[in-house]
Amino acid sequence: VMSHMPQTNDAYDSTADVYDYRPMIRYAKPYFTQADYAVANLETTLSGGPSYSGYPAFNTPDALAEALKDAGLDLVSTANNHSLDKRFDGLSRTLDVLDEVGLAHVGTYRTREERDARHGVVLADVGGIQVAFLSYTYGTNGIPVKEGKEFCLNRFNSDYMTTMSTPDYGLMEADLAAARAMDPDLIAVIMHWGVEYQTRENSYQNQVNDWLKEQGVDLVLGGHPHVLQPYVWENGDFTCYSMGNFISAQKDRYTDTTVIYQLELTKDPVTGETAVTDVSYVPFLMLNRGEGAEERFLLLDCYQALADYRAGNPEKLSERTVQRLQTAIEDCHSILGAEGDFKQS
């Protein structure tokens, strides 16, 4: 979840003098509200206006958090390479805003006590199943964590300012031990990793993922590459290497395509054994109608948009957009496999 300046500008309602992202993501809302628990990666800060900014140092209106909550999101990961775009003050205010709207968050912390209380773990009730969430980022875009504030951001690399290739297994091992001590049914780790714009995971992602699974992690939810990367579902565990962009103004092929994953969790009432028992995904396309267009950005449910177009074109979609929707579905199939598509499964 980002907001480049074209999207921030598009969310502004000059008549009411407010920002509103809700129309932009209205077609995703049904999937979130129907879920027991919905999670996303918040890759921007909410540092306060009126000086909002996009790449390379994000600062987005608080209305984005309000829209995510309204859409049905329950938790956002705040550990990513843009967490410190507005330094520690921006990181702290982001968490204040999330608290105000009622969105749980994991990965960044305002005080050492907040980080130490549960080793940064958020324990969530997911339809009666207890899931422990943790979140880490590979680095910070070269912005150093302020001395004395080392607690504020979970980094899975000890060399986060240089080569970003040395896993801090000691930190993660202590956090995961704390998570296991809470006796959850499942452990989920949200990872900000990988190479941007690569539609396949790399060996380092595989290495860290294998270690996480050895530590008893059941779900690994990846982000950062801004494009989809494959997922693996086996033996009741799930790893998504990259979920792609959700709210973003990037428009090159793959960067405007994403999915909403739907995971079914099942707990045996006798043994207590819990596993991921079904996985499906819903393809989405971020439509960008171009500068000057009314409602420039609109996140489209690909299948619904195509069906609506054939039934009368309520969103006034062009033939080019129809082709782009079809390509987005094909791209999801080529990267993720068609068997996971909820329309194909």
Residue frames as qw, qx, qy, qz and C-alpha x, y, z in Angstrom:
[[0.000, 0.891, 0.454, 0.000, 0.00, 0.00, 0.00],
 [0.423, -0.131, 0.057, 0.895, 1.65, 3.19, -1.24],
 [0.238, 0.879, 0.391, -0.134, 0.54, 6.58, -2.48],
 [0.481, 0.088, 0.256, 0.834, 2.62, 8.23, -5.16],
 [0.037, 0.341, 0.159, -0.926, 1.80, 11.91, -5.60],
 [0.309, -0.068, -0.565, -0.762, -0.49, 11.35, -8.61],
 [0.441, -0.404, -0.797, -0.083, -2.64, 9.14, -6.37],
 [0.236, -0.409, -0.494, 0.730, -2.47, 11.53, -3.44],
 [0.135, 0.174, -0.154, -0.963, -3.66, 14.30, -5.76],
 [0.386, -0.186, -0.722, -0.544, -6.38, 12.05, -7.17],
 [0.380, -0.421, -0.786, 0.244, -7.63, 11.29, -3.66],
 [0.087, -0.232, -0.289, 0.925, -8.12, 15.01, -2.95],
 [0.056, 0.711, 0.678, 0.181, -11.71, 16.29, -3.02],
 [0.227, 0.167, -0.033, 0.959, -11.38, 20.03, -3.64],
 [0.377, -0.567, -0.383, -0.624, -15.08, 20.64, -2.98],
 [0.738, -0.622, -0.251, -0.074, -14.91, 19.26, 0.55],
 [0.097, 0.798, -0.503, 0.317, -11.19, 20.02, 1.01],
 [0.735, -0.400, 0.521, -0.168, -10.49, 16.47, 2.19],
 [0.229, 0.404, -0.848, -0.254, -8.60, 13.42, 1.02],
 [0.808, 0.007, 0.392, -0.440, -10.57, 10.22, 0.41],
 [0.073, 0.391, -0.870, -0.292, -9.04, 6.96, -0.84],
 [0.561, 0.124, 0.736, -0.358, -12.19, 4.90, -0.34],
 [0.722, 0.563, 0.058, -0.399, -13.51, 5.22, -3.92],
 [0.287, 0.662, -0.668, -0.183, -10.12, 4.09, -5.28],
 [0.072, 0.235, -0.964, 0.107, -10.28, 0.70, -3.52],
 [0.643, -0.022, 0.263, -0.719, -14.03, 0.11, -3.35],
 [0.847, 0.194, -0.371, -0.327, -13.92, -3.10, -5.40],
 [0.441, 0.268, -0.793, 0.324, -11.45, -4.70, -2.98],
 [0.363, -0.340, 0.439, -0.748, -13.59, -3.97, 0.06],
 [0.878, -0.121, -0.108, -0.450, -15.92, -7.02, -0.23],
 [0.805, 0.180, -0.532, 0.189, -12.99, -9.43, 0.04],
 [0.203, 0.319, -0.591, 0.712, -11.63, -7.78, 3.17],
 [0.508, -0.267, 0.265, -0.775, -14.95, -7.40, 4.94],
 [0.913, -0.043, -0.247, -0.321, -15.79, -11.07, 4.32],
 [0.629, 0.285, -0.636, 0.344, -12.48, -12.22, 5.80],
 [0.693, -0.618, -0.334, 0.165, -11.96, -13.07, 9.46],
 [0.444, -0.726, 0.152, 0.503, -8.69, -11.11, 9.31],
 [0.638, 0.713, 0.134, 0.257, -7.12, -9.03, 6.55],
 [0.591, -0.582, 0.183, 0.527, -3.46, -7.98, 6.34],
 [0.577, 0.773, 0.068, 0.254, -1.47, -5.61, 4.12],
 [0.647, -0.158, -0.039, 0.745, 1.95, -3.96, 3.92],
 [0.043, 0.975, 0.201, -0.087, 1.81, -0.19, 4.52],
 [0.709, 0.033, 0.143, 0.690, 4.78, 1.16, 2.55],
 [0.123, 0.677, 0.083, 0.721, 4.45, 4.85, 3.33],
 [0.251, -0.192, -0.588, 0.745, 4.47, 7.11, 6.36],
 [0.165, -0.808, -0.490, -0.283, 1.63, 9.16, 7.79],
 [0.527, -0.090, -0.276, 0.799, 3.81, 12.02, 8.97],
 [0.029, -0.748, -0.407, 0.523, 1.27, 14.85, 8.81],
 [0.432, 0.649, 0.385, 0.494, 0.39, 17.51, 6.25],
 [0.692, 0.605, 0.192, -0.344, 0.12, 19.67, 4.41],
 [0.197, 0.700, -0.620, -0.295, 3.49, 18.83, 2.81],
 [0.909, 0.035, 0.399, -0.112, 2.69, 15.42, 1.37],
 [0.138, 0.665, -0.654, -0.334, 5.18, 13.58, -0.80],
 [0.971, 0.177, -0.027, -0.157, 5.64, 10.46, -2.88],
 [0.906, -0.006, 0.058, 0.419, 8.78, 8.67, -3.98],
 [0.624, 0.168, -0.732, 0.216, 11.52, 8.69, -2.75],
 [0.097, 0.006, -0.691, 0.716, 10.38, 9.88, 0.71],
 [0.295, -0.480, -0.703, -0.434, 6.72, 9.00, 1.22],
 [0.058, 0.183, 0.569, -0.800, 4.34, 11.01, 3.38],
 [0.184, -0.352, -0.762, -0.512, 0.66, 10.30, 2.81],
 [0.419, -0.385, 0.058, -0.820, -2.55, 11.86, 4.18],
 [0.299, -0.116, 0.818, -0.477, -4.08, 10.16, 7.22],
 [0.729, 0.242, 0.048, -0.638, -7.12, 9.45, 5.05],
 [0.554, 0.331, -0.742, -0.181, -5.28, 6.44, 3.61],
 [0.052, 0.082, -0.906, 0.413, -5.36, 4.73, 7.00],
 [0.496, 0.201, 0.407, -0.740, -9.04, 5.62, 7.36],
 [0.695, 0.348, -0.343, -0.528, -9.77, 4.08, 3.95],
 [0.391, 0.252, -0.884, 0.046, -7.89, 0.87, 4.79],
 [0.167, 0.054, 0.795, -0.581, -9.84, 0.51, 8.01],
 [0.596, 0.308, 0.141, -0.728, -13.12, 1.25, 6.22],
 [0.611, 0.357, -0.596, -0.381, -12.26, -1.40, 3.60],
 [0.942, -0.248, -0.077, -0.213, -11.92, -4.03, 6.30],
 [0.576, 0.430, -0.572, 0.395, -8.17, -4.27, 6.90],
 [0.752, -0.628, -0.199, -0.024, -7.27, -5.47, 10.39],
 [0.652, -0.592, 0.224, 0.418, -3.46, -5.28, 10.52],
 [0.564, 0.804, -0.155, 0.107, -0.73, -3.57, 8.52],
 [0.820, -0.163, -0.002, 0.549, 2.98, -4.28, 8.45],
 [0.045, 0.998, -0.026, -0.035, 5.00, -1.10, 8.94],
 [0.555, -0.551, 0.487, 0.388, 8.53, -2.57, 8.61],
 [0.743, 0.546, 0.299, 0.245, 9.84, -1.76, 5.13],
 [0.601, 0.075, 0.092, 0.791, 12.47, 0.27, 3.31],
 [0.015, 0.594, 0.193, 0.781, 10.31, 3.43, 3.57],
 [0.542, -0.635, -0.527, 0.159, 9.63, 3.22, 7.32],
 [0.466, -0.552, -0.116, 0.681, 12.17, 5.97, 8.03],
 [0.377, 0.574, 0.377, 0.621, 11.37, 8.22, 5.08],
 [0.149, -0.816, -0.040, -0.557, 10.41, 10.95, 7.55],
 [0.213, 0.412, -0.691, 0.555, 12.76, 9.68, 10.23],
 [0.189, -0.166, -0.885, 0.392, 11.75, 8.60, 13.72],
 [0.268, 0.251, 0.336, -0.867, 9.12, 11.29, 14.18],
 [0.563, 0.195, -0.411, -0.690, 7.36, 10.16, 11.02],
 [0.427, 0.001, -0.904, -0.007, 7.54, 6.53, 12.08],
 [0.033, -0.200, -0.745, 0.636, 6.02, 7.37, 15.47],
 [0.400, 0.257, 0.110, -0.873, 3.23, 9.53, 14.07],
 [0.501, 0.102, -0.707, -0.489, 2.31, 6.79, 11.59],
 [0.328, -0.168, -0.906, 0.209, 1.65, 4.44, 14.50],
 [0.130, 0.255, 0.470, -0.835, -0.34, 7.14, 16.33],
 [0.488, 0.205, -0.262, -0.807, -2.63, 7.51, 13.30],
 [0.496, 0.004, -0.838, -0.229, -3.06, 3.74, 12.92],
 [0.145, -0.214, -0.814, 0.521, -4.03, 3.53, 16.59],
 [0.273, 0.246, 0.203, -0.908, -6.55, 6.35, 16.14],
 [0.604, 0.176, -0.388, -0.674, -8.33, 4.57, 13.27],
 [0.821, -0.183, 0.419, -0.340, -8.14, 1.16, 14.94],
 [0.829, 0.444, -0.338, -0.028, -5.65, -0.62, 12.68],
 [0.819, -0.479, 0.247, 0.197, -3.27, -3.03, 14.35],
 [0.460, 0.811, -0.358, 0.048, 0.36, -2.73, 13.26],
 [0.888, -0.344, 0.219, 0.213, 3.55, -4.76, 13.49],
 [0.777, 0.372, 0.069, 0.503, 7.21, -4.12, 12.66],
 [0.254, 0.495, -0.177, 0.812, 7.84, -0.60, 14.03],
 [0.546, -0.591, -0.539, 0.248, 7.69, 0.76, 17.57],
 [0.016, -0.898, -0.021, -0.439, 7.64, 4.11, 19.37],
 [0.386, -0.744, 0.458, -0.297, 9.36, 3.05, 22.57],
 [0.229, 0.362, -0.899, 0.096, 11.65, 0.30, 23.75],
 [0.401, 0.012, 0.742, -0.537, 8.92, -0.83, 26.12],
 [0.735, 0.390, 0.049, -0.553, 6.51, -1.21, 23.21],
 [0.591, 0.483, -0.627, -0.155, 9.03, -3.38, 21.35],
 [0.112, 0.314, -0.888, 0.318, 10.08, -5.41, 24.39],
 [0.620, -0.103, 0.383, -0.677, 6.59, -6.08, 25.75],
 [0.901, 0.166, 0.351, -0.196, 6.02, -9.00, 23.35],
 [0.514, -0.242, 0.603, 0.560, 9.25, -8.98, 21.34],
 [0.186, 0.324, -0.376, -0.848, 7.30, -7.04, 18.74],
 [0.018, -0.194, -0.952, -0.237, 4.71, -9.80, 18.31],
 [0.509, -0.008, 0.051, -0.859, 1.03, -9.11, 17.59],
 [0.113, 0.116, 0.984, -0.071, -1.23, -11.98, 18.63],
 [0.437, 0.081, -0.189, -0.875, -4.47, -11.93, 16.64],
 [0.526, 0.206, 0.768, -0.302, -7.71, -13.89, 16.86],
 [0.273, 0.259, -0.596, -0.709, -8.43, -15.07, 13.32],
 [0.729, -0.084, -0.406, -0.544, -11.86, -16.66, 13.43],
 [0.872, -0.428, 0.109, -0.211, -11.03, -18.41, 16.67],
 [0.899, 0.123, -0.082, 0.412, -7.51, -19.36, 15.56],
 [0.361, -0.877, 0.116, 0.294, -4.63, -17.59, 17.31],
 [0.750, 0.493, 0.048, 0.439, -2.01, -16.25, 14.88],
 [0.469, -0.705, 0.063, 0.528, 1.20, -14.56, 16.03],
 [0.557, 0.783, 0.119, 0.250, 2.41, -11.89, 13.59],
 [0.505, -0.589, 0.187, 0.603, 5.94, -10.53, 13.20],
 [0.556, 0.811, 0.147, 0.108, 7.39, -8.26, 10.51],
 [0.577, -0.502, 0.282, 0.580, 10.90, -7.41, 9.26],
 [0.517, 0.849, -0.042, -0.106, 12.58, -5.38, 6.52],
 [0.864, 0.186, -0.003, 0.467, 15.86, -5.98, 4.69],
 [0.459, -0.021, -0.048, 0.887, 16.91, -2.31, 5.00],
 [0.033, -0.781, -0.409, 0.471, 15.97, 1.37, 5.06],
 [0.494, 0.796, 0.190, 0.294, 17.13, 2.88, 1.74],
 [0.565, 0.334, -0.227, 0.720, 20.36, 4.00, 3.36],
 [0.302, -0.718, 0.078, -0.622, 18.71, 5.91, 6.21],
 [0.367, 0.139, -0.807, 0.441, 20.36, 4.94, 9.51],
 [0.548, -0.659, -0.509, -0.078, 18.26, 4.12, 12.53],
 [0.085, -0.827, 0.225, -0.508, 18.85, 6.92, 15.00],
 [0.403, 0.192, -0.753, 0.483, 21.27, 6.09, 17.82],
 [0.178, -0.001, 0.642, -0.746, 19.29, 5.16, 20.88],
 [0.676, 0.234, 0.129, -0.687, 16.25, 4.24, 18.78],
 [0.111, 0.290, -0.911, -0.273, 17.44, 0.85, 17.58],
 [0.293, 0.224, 0.872, -0.323, 14.23, -0.70, 18.88],
 [0.409, 0.456, 0.138, -0.778, 12.03, 1.29, 16.46],
 [0.694, 0.476, -0.293, -0.454, 12.32, -0.91, 13.36],
 [0.849, -0.145, 0.508, 0.026, 12.67, -4.68, 12.86],
 [0.425, 0.702, -0.501, -0.275, 15.52, -5.39, 10.42],
 [0.984, -0.081, 0.158, -0.035, 16.34, -8.97, 9.48],
 [0.752, 0.437, -0.184, 0.458, 19.82, -8.03, 8.20],
 [0.587, -0.642, -0.109, 0.481, 22.53, -7.03, 10.65],
 [0.371, -0.204, 0.315, 0.849, 24.28, -5.17, 7.78],
 [0.303, 0.740, 0.595, -0.074, 21.15, -3.24, 6.74],
 [0.067, 0.915, -0.065, -0.393, 23.21, -0.16, 5.75],
 [0.115, -0.589, 0.675, 0.430, 25.76, -1.94, 3.53],
 [0.133, 0.172, -0.882, -0.418, 25.50, -5.27, 1.72],
 [0.688, -0.010, 0.185, -0.702, 22.17, -6.30, 3.30],
 [0.744, 0.238, -0.587, -0.212, 23.15, -9.94, 3.01],
 [0.271, 0.171, -0.841, 0.435, 23.81, -11.10, 6.59],
 [0.563, -0.538, -0.485, -0.398, 20.67, -12.38, 8.34],
 [0.168, -0.447, 0.558, -0.679, 20.31, -11.40, 11.98],
 [0.630, -0.186, -0.732, -0.179, 19.26, -14.87, 13.03],
 [0.291, -0.111, -0.695, 0.648, 19.84, -14.07, 16.69],
 [0.272, 0.060, 0.164, -0.946, 17.24, -11.30, 16.70],
 [0.644, -0.016, -0.417, -0.642, 14.65, -13.29, 14.79],
 [0.546, -0.059, -0.827, 0.119, 15.29, -16.43, 16.85],
 [0.075, -0.121, -0.622, 0.770, 14.60, -14.53, 20.09],
 [0.439, 0.088, -0.020, -0.894, 11.44, -12.98, 18.64],
 [0.667, 0.003, -0.610, -0.428, 10.16, -16.31, 17.37],
 [0.374, -0.079, -0.838, 0.389, 10.87, -17.97, 20.71],
 [0.170, 0.139, 0.422, -0.880, 8.72, -15.27, 22.34],
 [0.579, 0.084, -0.315, -0.748, 6.02, -15.90, 19.76],
 [0.590, -0.031, -0.801, -0.098, 6.05, -19.65, 20.43],
 [0.162, -0.066, -0.741, 0.649, 5.83, -18.97, 24.16],
 [0.419, 0.071, 0.130, -0.896, 2.45, -17.33, 23.54],
 [0.374, 0.135, 0.915, -0.066, 1.22, -20.75, 22.37],
 [0.485, 0.424, -0.120, -0.755, -0.36, -19.55, 19.11],
 [0.853, 0.261, 0.438, -0.112, -1.92, -21.92, 16.63],
 [0.730, 0.504, 0.187, 0.422, 0.14, -20.45, 13.78],
 [0.353, -0.646, 0.104, 0.669, 3.06, -18.03, 13.36],
 [0.549, 0.742, 0.296, 0.245, 3.07, -15.56, 10.46],
 [0.439, -0.513, 0.149, 0.722, 6.08, -13.47, 9.46],
 [0.457, 0.866, 0.200, -0.017, 5.76, -10.57, 7.03],
 [0.660, -0.287, 0.290, 0.631, 9.03, -10.09, 5.14],
 [0.344, 0.911, -0.043, -0.222, 10.15, -7.05, 3.14],
 [0.569, -0.391, 0.623, 0.368, 12.74, -8.61, 0.84],
 [0.698, 0.426, 0.533, 0.216, 13.71, -9.56, -2.70],
 [0.303, -0.148, 0.361, 0.869, 14.78, -7.69, -5.82],
 [0.366, 0.560, 0.227, -0.708, 12.48, -5.03, -7.23],
 [0.591, 0.540, -0.213, -0.561, 10.63, -5.85, -10.47],
 [0.169, 0.287, -0.931, -0.148, 11.82, -9.48, -10.55],
 [0.770, -0.119, -0.132, -0.613, 8.92, -11.92, -10.95],
 [0.866, -0.063, -0.486, 0.101, 10.89, -14.76, -9.36],
 [0.600, -0.787, 0.142, -0.001, 12.29, -15.00, -5.87],
 [0.413, 0.693, -0.565, 0.170, 16.06, -15.15, -5.44],
 [0.712, 0.023, -0.658, 0.245, 18.31, -17.54, -3.52],
 [0.089, 0.198, -0.537, 0.815, 18.54, -15.22, -0.51],
 [0.624, -0.186, 0.037, -0.758, 14.77, -15.22, -0.12],
 [0.861, -0.023, -0.482, -0.161, 14.85, -19.01, -0.33],
 [0.487, 0.181, -0.660, 0.543, 17.59, -19.18, 2.27],
 [0.179, -0.181, 0.437, -0.863, 15.77, -16.97, 4.78],
 [0.746, -0.109, -0.165, -0.636, 12.44, -18.65, 4.08],
 [0.774, 0.031, -0.629, 0.055, 13.93, -22.11, 4.71],
 [0.264, 0.141, -0.644, 0.704, 15.34, -20.88, 8.03],
 [0.441, -0.167, 0.190, -0.861, 11.98, -19.40, 9.05],
 [0.835, -0.073, -0.362, -0.409, 10.25, -22.69, 8.31],
 [0.626, 0.093, -0.691, 0.349, 12.86, -24.54, 10.39],
 [0.020, 0.124, -0.518, 0.846, 11.94, -22.20, 13.26],
 [0.074, 0.423, 0.865, -0.259, 8.29, -23.23, 13.03],
 [0.249, 0.376, -0.008, -0.893, 6.93, -20.32, 11.00],
 [0.495, 0.373, 0.784, -0.050, 3.74, -21.38, 9.21],
 [0.416, 0.826, 0.363, 0.113, 3.03, -18.36, 6.99],
 [0.413, -0.343, 0.186, 0.823, 5.56, -16.10, 5.26],
 [0.338, 0.843, 0.418, -0.017, 4.04, -13.07, 3.54],
 [0.563, -0.168, 0.218, 0.779, 6.47, -11.23, 1.29],
 [0.278, 0.927, 0.249, -0.043, 6.61, -7.79, -0.22],
 [0.320, -0.691, 0.267, 0.590, 8.98, -5.17, -1.74],
 [0.438, -0.011, 0.645, 0.626, 9.55, -6.24, -5.38],
 [0.321, 0.448, 0.028, -0.834, 6.41, -4.27, -6.54],
 [0.603, 0.205, -0.573, -0.516, 5.48, -7.21, -8.75],
 [0.925, -0.205, 0.111, -0.301, 4.05, -10.63, -8.03],
 [0.166, 0.477, -0.863, 0.010, 6.36, -13.52, -7.21],
 [0.625, -0.112, -0.732, -0.245, 5.37, -17.19, -6.81],
 [0.578, -0.471, 0.397, -0.535, 3.84, -18.74, -3.73],
 [0.407, 0.153, -0.900, 0.033, 4.38, -22.17, -2.20],
 [0.686, -0.304, 0.233, -0.618, 1.67, -24.04, -0.30],
 [0.715, 0.141, -0.685, -0.022, 2.69, -27.42, 1.04],
 [0.512, -0.137, -0.743, 0.409, 2.38, -29.47, 4.22],
 [0.306, -0.787, -0.527, 0.103, -0.07, -26.93, 5.63],
 [0.359, -0.565, 0.005, 0.743, 2.42, -24.06, 5.36],
 [0.441, 0.816, 0.332, 0.172, 2.27, -21.06, 3.02],
 [0.404, -0.458, 0.158, 0.776, 4.93, -18.73, 1.61],
 [0.445, 0.843, 0.279, 0.115, 4.16, -15.85, -0.72],
 [0.650, -0.069, 0.055, 0.755, 7.42, -14.34, -1.96],
 [0.039, -0.151, 0.016, 0.988, 5.80, -11.10, -3.14],
 [0.268, 0.599, 0.709, -0.257, 2.19, -9.93, -3.23],
 [0.316, 0.462, 0.436, 0.704, 2.91, -7.10, -5.69],
 [0.033, -0.081, 0.120, -0.989, 1.55, -3.56, -5.58],
 [0.020, 0.590, 0.789, -0.172, -1.90, -2.81, -4.19],
 [0.116, 0.964, 0.204, -0.121, -2.21, 0.98, -4.09],
 [0.509, -0.375, 0.362, 0.685, 0.50, 2.38, -6.34],
 [0.428, 0.791, -0.001, -0.437, 0.84, 4.69, -9.35],
 [0.229, -0.408, 0.773, 0.429, 3.42, 2.48, -11.04],
 [0.712, 0.457, 0.141, -0.515, 2.07, 1.52, -14.44],
 [0.259, 0.470, -0.792, -0.291, 4.59, -0.72, -16.17],
 [0.815, -0.045, -0.492, -0.303, 3.51, -4.26, -16.85],
 [0.659, -0.151, -0.673, 0.299, 3.38, -6.37, -13.67],
 [0.188, 0.001, -0.458, 0.869, 3.62, -3.31, -11.36],
 [0.434, -0.098, -0.004, -0.895, -0.07, -2.47, -11.88],
 [0.759, -0.114, -0.551, -0.328, -1.16, -6.06, -11.21],
 [0.158, -0.348, 0.757, -0.531, -1.78, -7.63, -7.83],
 [0.560, -0.275, -0.742, -0.247, -3.86, -10.26, -6.11],
 [0.521, -0.476, 0.382, -0.597, -5.76, -10.62, -2.87],
 [0.349, 0.128, -0.926, 0.062, -4.88, -13.97, -1.35],
 [0.734, -0.360, 0.028, -0.575, -7.59, -15.90, 0.44],
 [0.285, 0.283, -0.886, 0.230, -6.21, -18.38, 2.95],
 [0.789, -0.405, -0.237, -0.397, -8.34, -20.93, 4.75],
 [0.050, 0.436, -0.780, 0.445, -7.04, -21.87, 8.19],
 [0.812, -0.268, -0.383, -0.350, -8.32, -25.05, 9.85],
 [0.133, -0.475, 0.732, -0.471, -7.84, -26.24, 13.43],
 [0.580, -0.152, -0.793, -0.108, -8.53, -29.80, 14.50],
 [0.503, -0.638, 0.073, -0.578, -10.72, -29.50, 17.61],
 [0.944, -0.319, -0.090, 0.013, -9.32, -32.71, 19.06],
 [0.824, 0.004, -0.059, 0.563, -5.59, -32.52, 18.37],
 [0.185, -0.874, -0.032, 0.449, -5.32, -28.73, 18.11],
 [0.522, -0.069, 0.503, 0.685, -3.26, -29.11, 14.93],
 [0.297, 0.830, 0.200, -0.428, -3.73, -26.08, 12.69],
 [0.503, -0.050, 0.575, 0.643, -2.82, -25.65, 9.03],
 [0.325, 0.454, -0.215, -0.801, -3.45, -23.67, 5.87],
 [0.537, 0.175, 0.824, -0.033, -5.99, -25.92, 4.17],
 [0.511, 0.664, 0.495, 0.228, -6.90, -23.86, 1.10],
 [0.242, -0.490, 0.167, 0.821, -5.30, -21.07, -0.93],
 [0.443, 0.646, 0.530, 0.325, -6.83, -18.99, -3.69],
 [0.245, -0.350, 0.026, 0.904, -6.27, -15.55, -5.14],
 [0.341, 0.815, 0.456, -0.109, -8.25, -12.79, -6.82],
 [0.524, 0.162, 0.241, 0.801, -6.52, -10.84, -9.66],
 [0.002, -0.899, -0.292, 0.328, -6.68, -7.03, -9.49],
 [0.531, 0.372, 0.215, 0.731, -5.50, -4.25, -11.79],
 [0.154, -0.664, -0.223, 0.697, -4.81, -0.64, -10.78],
 [0.430, 0.692, 0.445, 0.371, -6.38, 1.36, -13.59],
 [0.266, -0.517, 0.011, 0.814, -4.64, 4.66, -14.36],
 [0.454, 0.748, 0.481, 0.053, -6.76, 6.75, -16.72],
 [0.525, 0.340, 0.118, 0.771, -4.09, 9.42, -17.05],
 [0.192, -0.257, -0.265, 0.909, -3.58, 12.98, -15.92],
 [0.265, 0.045, -0.145, -0.952, -6.71, 15.12, -16.00],
 [0.447, -0.242, -0.780, -0.365, -9.12, 12.18, -15.95],
 [0.585, -0.450, 0.176, -0.652, -11.98, 12.17, -13.48],
 [0.871, -0.314, 0.348, -0.149, -11.33, 9.40, -10.95],
 [0.369, 0.699, -0.596, -0.140, -7.90, 8.74, -12.44],
 [0.148, 0.308, -0.927, 0.157, -7.02, 5.71, -10.31],
 [0.805, -0.145, 0.104, -0.566, -9.33, 2.77, -9.67],
 [0.158, -0.316, 0.935, -0.042, -8.37, -0.67, -8.38],
 [0.734, 0.140, -0.251, -0.616, -10.37, -3.14, -10.45],
 [0.680, -0.085, 0.717, -0.129, -11.36, -6.70, -9.65],
 [0.020, 0.312, -0.705, -0.636, -10.32, -8.10, -13.05],
 [0.032, 0.273, 0.938, 0.210, -13.11, -10.63, -13.48],
 [0.089, 0.691, 0.585, -0.414, -15.82, -8.34, -12.14],
 [0.069, 0.631, -0.169, -0.754, -14.66, -5.46, -14.33],
 [0.034, 0.129, -0.808, -0.574, -14.70, -7.65, -17.45],
 [0.029, 0.461, 0.887, -0.012, -18.17, -8.98, -16.58],
 [0.066, 0.730, 0.350, -0.584, -19.46, -5.44, -15.96],
 [0.025, 0.452, -0.451, -0.769, -17.96, -4.27, -19.24],
 [0.038, -0.105, -0.895, -0.433, -19.73, -7.01, -21.18],
 [0.039, -0.590, -0.790, 0.163, -22.95, -6.20, -19.35],
 [0.081, 0.911, 0.376, 0.147, -22.92, -2.49, -20.11],
 [0.541, 0.338, -0.124, 0.761, -19.59, -0.89, -19.25],
 [0.344, -0.879, -0.331, 0.000, -20.53, 1.02, -16.05],
 [0.524, -0.652, 0.106, 0.538, -16.97, 2.22, -15.50],
 [0.457, 0.870, -0.081, -0.169, -16.59, 3.40, -19.11],
 [0.642, -0.416, 0.538, 0.353, -13.66, 1.09, -19.74],
 [0.401, 0.677, -0.417, -0.455, -11.78, 1.40, -23.00],
 [0.952, 0.243, -0.177, -0.057, -10.90, -1.52, -25.24],
 [0.416, 0.571, -0.580, 0.406, -7.28, -0.97, -24.19],
 [0.384, -0.435, 0.579, -0.573, -8.25, -1.37, -20.52],
 [0.935, 0.010, 0.110, -0.338, -10.21, -4.53, -21.31],
 [0.804, 0.419, -0.387, 0.169, -7.09, -5.95, -22.96],
 [0.098, 0.568, -0.610, 0.544, -5.02, -4.88, -19.95],
 [0.703, -0.304, 0.382, -0.517, -7.43, -6.67, -17.60],
 [0.976, 0.172, -0.069, -0.117, -7.10, -9.84, -19.63],
 [0.574, 0.540, -0.492, 0.370, -3.30, -9.52, -19.65],
 [0.278, -0.557, 0.538, -0.568, -3.28, -9.00, -15.89],
 [0.903, -0.144, 0.236, -0.328, -5.13, -12.29, -15.40],
 [0.889, 0.377, -0.224, 0.128, -2.70, -14.05, -17.75],
 [0.254, 0.639, -0.537, 0.488, 0.25, -12.57, -15.85],
 [0.597, -0.440, 0.460, -0.488, -1.17, -13.82, -12.55],
 [0.982, 0.073, 0.086, -0.150, -1.50, -17.27, -14.05],
 [0.723, 0.533, -0.348, 0.268, 2.04, -17.27, -15.48],
 [0.075, 0.588, -0.578, 0.561, 3.61, -16.22, -12.16],
 [0.472, -0.288, 0.583, -0.595, 1.32, -17.88, -9.62],
 [0.020, 0.069, 0.988, 0.135, -0.27, -20.71, -11.58],
 [0.420, -0.227, -0.371, -0.797, -3.85, -20.77, -12.81],
 [0.526, -0.307, -0.793, 0.005, -4.92, -23.42, -10.29],
 [0.267, -0.303, -0.553, 0.729, -4.92, -20.87, -7.47],
 [0.179, -0.120, -0.205, -0.955, -7.16, -18.41, -9.30],
 [0.344, 0.179, 0.714, -0.583, -10.47, -18.46, -7.45],
 [0.646, 0.433, -0.037, -0.628, -12.32, -18.34, -10.78],
 [0.563, 0.412, -0.682, -0.219, -10.34, -21.28, -12.12],
 [0.002, 0.243, -0.911, 0.332, -10.12, -23.44, -8.99]]
